[in-house]
Amino acid sequence: MADERTDRLQYDLSRIGARLRALRKERGWTLEDLAERTGLSRAYLSRLEAGERQPSLSALSEVAHAYGISFSSLFVPEPEAQNGVIFRGRDARMQRGQGLLYGRLSTSDWAFNLQPMRVVVPAERGEAREPYRHEGEQWLYVLSGKLCLELSGEEFVLEPGDAAHFDADQPHRLSALDGRDAEVILVACAVPYLLLRSYL
């Protein structure tokens, strides 16, 4: 029984290691690049990718943040490449987080870099929350209501039909104006702009 548990653990570590290595290779990063982004040592990351070290939750969280993906995505097997994804409105599920209501508009986790979402900014959210920042870039389009986008300390008022495109590493915050909810389509790209430029 102990041998079976050991074998299973080694199998799981190998799968996680292979996933971490694939994510890094997809982005064209070296271990040094990842170490700089996570604060973890190159040697530690190398052992994780080789399946020789059991990772801590905090280490995996740092790695997921560096890749701009959810923590749970590290444990999801990578599917076959997809040509496209059709998303039906009846499948939409709204969730709450960071004071927002949001629902994904695609079921793809790995085949594409873009992450489209429908977001509702509640009128009662207010401006008390700290600005948010993360790696990658975002584009949003206002469907209804009036939205205040605070970007690096500067405020922009957006109305239906207006759009914004920005580096998500800049401090940013969304709030609804005039006492009404604001609804937007938001598209996030976890691949940093500088990395994309390196391929052009």
C-alpha positions, 0 to 999 in steps of 0.5 A, a space after each residue: 500500500 505504501 509503495 502504491 501511494 509513493 508511485 501515485 505521488 510520483 505520478 502526480 508530481 510528474 504530471 504537475 512538473 510536465 504542466 509547469 514546463 509546458 506553460 513555461 515553454 509556451 511563453 518562451 521563458 527560461 527558468 531564470 525568467 520564471 524565477 525572476 517573476 516568482 521570487 523562487 529559485 531557479 534550482 527549485 523551479 527546475 526540480 518542480 518541473 522534473 517532478 523531483 520536488 513536492 511543491 508548496 501551495 504558496 509556490 504554485 500560487 506564485 507560478 500561477 500568478 506569473 502565468 496569469 492563470 488560475 491556481 486550479 488550472 495547474 491541475 487540469 490536464 491540457 486538452 487537445 488543440 481546439 480549432 474554435 469554441 462555441 459558447 451558448 448564452 444558456 450556459 453562462 453562469 454569473 459568479 461574484 468576486 472582487 465586488 463584481 458579477 462576472 461570467 465567462 464567455 468561453 469554455 477554453 482554458 488552454 487553446 487561446 490566450 484571450 479570456 472573454 467575460 461579461 462583467 456587471 459592476 454593481 452601483 453599490 460597489 463604490 470606490 473603497 476598493 484598492 486598485 487591482 493590477 496583474 500581468 497581461 492586458 485588458 480590453 473592455 467595451 461598455 454595454 450599458 450604464 456609465 463606468 468610471 475606469 481609474 487607470 494609474 490614478 487618472 479617471 476616465 468616464 465611459 458610456 455605452 459604445 465606449 471601449 478601453 484597452 490597457 496594460 493590466 499591470 497598471 493599477 486599475 479600478 472599475 466603478 459604476 456611476 449615476 447610481 446604476 449598474 454598468 455592464 461591460 464585455 471584458 477581454 483579458 490576455 494573460 500574455 504580457 505585451 512585451 512577450 508578444 512583441 518579442 514574437 513580432 
